[in-house]
């Protein structure tokens, strides 16, 4: 039993317990691991884009904009170290 199989079994057990809350994305990730024989690499390589869970297979919504759907504020530094256009203009 690999670590992903243990995770899926734990999530499956928690889904049946009404006292424990499991997020939908965690449950979807567990289902994808179950579908791909508990191989995370196979989940990443999954080509079944007609599956309704396909875009959620990494445990997040890939079609949503980064940052939880919030727009980037002016003056926010990106992870790459670059500034937004507004902050570049304010530094002059």
C-alpha positions in Angstrom: 0.0 0.0 0.0 1.6 3.3 -1.1 1.1 6.7 0.5 -1.6 7.8 -2.0 -3.6 4.6 -1.3 -3.5 5.4 2.4 -4.7 9.0 1.7 -7.6 7.8 -0.4 -8.7 5.2 2.2 -8.5 7.9 4.9 -10.6 10.4 2.9 -13.1 7.7 2.0 -13.4 6.8 5.7 -13.8 10.5 6.6 -16.5 11.1 4.0 -18.7 8.5 5.7 -18.3 10.2 9.1 -20.8 13.1 9.4 -18.6 14.7 12.1 -15.6 15.1 9.8 -15.7 17.6 6.9 -13.8 16.8 3.8 -13.5 19.6 1.2 -14.9 18.8 -2.3 -11.5 19.3 -3.9 -9.8 16.8 -1.5 -12.6 14.3 -2.3 -12.1 14.8 -6.0 -8.3 14.4 -5.7 -8.9 11.2 -3.8 -11.3 9.9 -6.6 -8.7 10.7 -9.3 -6.0 8.9 -7.4 -8.4 5.9 -7.0 -9.2 6.0 -10.7 -5.5 6.0 -11.6 -4.4 3.2 -9.3 -3.0 5.5 -6.7 -0.3 6.9 -9.0 0.0 10.7 -8.7 2.0 10.8 -12.0 -0.9 9.1 -13.8 -3.3 11.7 -12.4 -1.1 14.4 -13.8 -0.9 12.7 -17.2 -4.6 11.9 -17.3 -6.0 12.5 -20.8 -9.7 12.0 -19.9 -10.6 15.6 -20.4 -14.3 14.6 -21.0 -14.4 13.6 -17.3 -16.3 16.2 -15.2 -13.7 16.0 -12.5 -10.7 16.4 -14.9 -10.0 20.1 -14.3 -10.1 19.5 -10.5 -7.7 16.5 -10.5 -4.8 18.4 -8.8 -7.0 19.4 -5.8 -7.7 22.9 -7.2 -9.7 24.4 -10.0 -7.4 24.9 -12.9 -9.9 27.1 -14.8 -10.1 29.7 -12.0 -7.8 32.6 -12.1 -4.8 32.4 -9.7 -5.3 33.9 -6.2 -8.7 32.4 -5.6 -10.5 34.2 -8.3 -9.5 37.6 -7.0 -8.1 40.2 -9.3 -4.6 41.3 -8.8 -4.4 44.6 -6.8 -2.4 47.5 -8.0 1.1 47.5 -6.6 1.2 43.8 -5.8 4.5 42.1 -6.4 4.4 38.8 -8.3 6.3 35.7 -7.2 8.8 36.4 -10.0 9.7 39.7 -8.4 8.2 41.9 -11.1 5.7 44.6 -10.2 2.4 45.4 -11.7 2.3 48.3 -14.2 0.7 50.7 -11.6 3.5 50.2 -9.1 6.1 50.7 -11.8 4.6 54.1 -12.6 4.4 55.1 -8.9 8.1 54.5 -8.4 9.1 57.3 -10.8 
